[in-house]
Amino acid sequence: MKKLMIAAVIGALSSTMLTVATDAAAADTATAKPATKAVAKRPEPRRLIKRKPNAAKEAKVDPVPEGSEKWSCKEGLAFDLKGDMKRDQVVTVHWANKNYTLPRESTTTGADRFHDAATGMDLVVIPTKAMLFQDKDSSRLADECKTAAMEQGAPAPTQSNAINKSSN
């Protein structure tokens, strides 16, 4: 009998405590403001070696090669080309503030192609225009590129055009 009485008292106290606790918690959340946690600032670590602040962030800018010719492209884009496409096996393309050395690739179409596998830059020149590609993401960087002479109606200064003129 004593055991039954103790169990009943414990049950009554438990249910009373449960309702009191939930009412108190509800009252606290309704009246209390949300607590803001104070965050202490960490002191900046001291460096023993002084570094220039933006030395790593400065991008390398290559100068436009001397004697290069400007090719104006669609959408206001442009690149500079140094080299003679009629005879040189390597040309230099200045694109996006960087110089790319592109060796000649042989083609069966008669187009002049200069491609560097290491950088992925690819210049294809046909008699009416030039196109600049990027192999790494398979994108066309510039299209409808022409020199000032080509704008006046002259064909592109390609190897195939030089051969055609000399054979006539």
C-alpha positions as CSV (number, residue, x, y, z in Angstrom):
1,M,0.0,0.0,0.0
2,K,2.8,2.4,0.8
3,K,4.3,1.7,-2.6
4,L,1.0,2.6,-4.3
5,M,0.7,5.8,-2.3
6,I,4.3,6.9,-3.2
7,A,3.7,6.2,-6.9
8,A,0.5,8.3,-6.9
9,V,2.3,11.2,-5.2
10,I,5.2,11.1,-7.6
11,G,2.8,11.0,-10.5
12,A,0.9,14.0,-9.3
13,L,4.0,16.0,-8.6
14,S,5.4,15.1,-12.1
15,S,2.3,16.2,-13.9
16,T,2.1,19.4,-11.9
17,M,5.8,20.2,-12.5
18,L,5.3,19.5,-16.2
19,T,2.4,22.0,-16.6
20,V,4.2,24.6,-14.4
21,A,7.4,24.3,-16.4
22,T,5.7,24.6,-19.8
23,D,3.7,27.7,-18.6
24,A,6.9,29.3,-17.2
25,A,8.7,28.6,-20.5
26,A,5.9,30.1,-22.5
27,A,5.8,33.2,-20.3
28,D,9.6,33.6,-20.7
29,T,9.5,33.5,-24.5
30,A,6.6,35.9,-24.7
31,T,8.1,38.6,-22.5
32,A,11.8,38.1,-22.8
33,K,13.8,39.8,-25.5
34,P,16.0,37.6,-27.6
35,A,19.4,37.3,-26.1
36,T,22.2,38.8,-28.2
37,K,25.5,37.1,-27.9
38,A,28.5,39.3,-27.5
39,V,31.4,38.3,-29.7
40,A,34.8,39.4,-28.6
41,K,37.1,40.6,-31.3
42,R,40.3,38.7,-31.8
43,P,43.4,40.7,-31.8
44,E,45.1,40.7,-35.2
45,P,48.2,38.4,-35.1
46,R,51.5,40.2,-35.3
47,R,53.7,39.4,-38.2
48,L,57.4,39.2,-37.9
49,I,57.9,39.8,-41.6
50,K,56.4,42.9,-43.1
51,R,54.8,42.3,-46.5
52,K,53.5,44.7,-49.1
53,P,49.7,44.9,-48.7
54,N,48.7,44.1,-52.4
55,A,51.8,42.4,-53.7
56,A,50.1,39.1,-54.2
57,K,46.9,40.6,-55.6
58,E,48.5,42.6,-58.4
59,A,48.0,40.9,-61.7
60,K,50.9,40.7,-64.1
61,V,50.4,42.9,-67.1
62,D,52.4,42.2,-70.2
63,P,53.2,45.1,-72.5
64,V,51.9,45.2,-76.0
65,P,54.8,43.8,-78.2
66,E,56.5,46.4,-80.4
67,G,55.6,46.3,-84.0
68,S,52.3,44.5,-83.4
69,E,49.2,45.1,-85.5
70,K,45.8,45.8,-83.9
71,W,42.9,43.5,-84.9
72,S,39.4,45.0,-84.0
73,C,36.7,42.5,-83.3
74,K,33.0,42.3,-82.9
75,E,31.5,43.6,-79.6
76,G,34.3,46.1,-79.1
77,L,36.9,43.5,-78.5
78,A,40.5,43.7,-79.9
79,F,43.8,41.9,-79.8
80,D,47.3,42.8,-81.0
81,L,49.3,40.4,-83.2
82,K,53.0,40.5,-83.7
83,G,54.5,38.4,-86.5
84,D,54.1,37.9,-90.2
85,M,51.5,35.2,-90.8
86,K,52.7,34.7,-94.3
87,R,56.1,33.3,-93.2
88,D,56.5,33.1,-89.4
89,Q,56.1,29.8,-87.6
90,V,55.3,31.6,-84.3
91,V,53.3,34.7,-83.7
92,T,52.6,36.6,-80.5
93,V,49.0,37.5,-79.5
94,H,48.4,40.2,-76.9
95,W,45.0,39.4,-75.3
96,A,43.6,40.5,-71.9
97,N,46.9,42.2,-70.8
98,K,48.9,39.0,-71.5
99,N,51.1,37.9,-74.3
100,Y,50.6,34.4,-75.8
101,T,53.2,32.8,-78.1
102,L,51.4,30.7,-80.6
103,P,53.1,28.2,-82.9
104,R,51.7,27.5,-86.4
105,E,49.6,24.4,-86.8
106,S,49.2,22.8,-90.2
107,T,45.7,22.6,-91.6
108,T,44.0,21.0,-94.6
109,T,41.5,23.8,-95.1
110,G,43.9,26.6,-96.1
111,A,43.2,28.6,-93.0
112,D,46.1,29.8,-90.9
113,R,46.0,28.3,-87.4
114,F,48.2,29.2,-84.5
115,H,47.6,27.1,-81.4
116,D,49.4,26.7,-78.0
117,A,48.3,23.6,-76.2
118,A,49.8,24.7,-72.9
119,T,47.7,27.9,-72.6
120,G,44.8,26.7,-74.8
121,M,44.9,29.8,-77.0
122,D,43.9,29.2,-80.6
123,L,43.9,31.8,-83.4
124,V,42.3,30.8,-86.7
125,V,42.6,33.2,-89.6
126,I,40.6,32.8,-92.9
127,P,40.7,35.4,-95.8
128,T,37.7,37.4,-94.4
129,K,38.3,37.4,-90.6
130,A,40.1,36.0,-87.6
131,M,38.7,34.2,-84.6
132,L,40.3,33.7,-81.2
133,F,39.4,30.6,-79.1
134,Q,40.1,29.3,-75.7
135,D,40.4,25.5,-75.6
136,K,40.1,25.0,-71.9
137,D,36.5,26.0,-71.7
138,S,35.7,25.6,-75.4
139,S,34.7,29.3,-75.8
140,R,35.2,31.8,-78.6
141,L,36.9,34.8,-77.1
142,A,36.7,37.1,-80.1
143,D,35.0,36.8,-83.5
144,E,34.9,38.9,-86.7
145,C,38.4,40.3,-86.1
146,K,39.9,42.4,-88.8
147,T,42.9,44.6,-89.4
148,A,42.5,48.2,-90.6
149,A,43.5,47.0,-94.2
150,M,40.8,44.3,-94.0
151,E,38.2,46.8,-93.1
152,Q,39.0,48.5,-96.4
153,G,38.4,45.3,-98.4
154,A,41.9,43.7,-98.4
155,P,42.1,39.9,-97.6
156,A,43.7,38.7,-94.4
157,P,47.5,38.6,-94.4
158,T,47.6,34.8,-94.4
159,Q,50.0,32.3,-95.8
160,S,47.5,30.9,-98.3
161,N,46.7,34.3,-99.7
162,A,50.5,34.9,-100.1
163,I,50.8,31.7,-102.0
164,N,47.8,32.4,-104.3
165,K,49.3,35.9,-105.2
166,S,52.7,34.5,-106.0
167,S,51.4,31.7,-108.2
168,N,49.4,34.0,-110.4
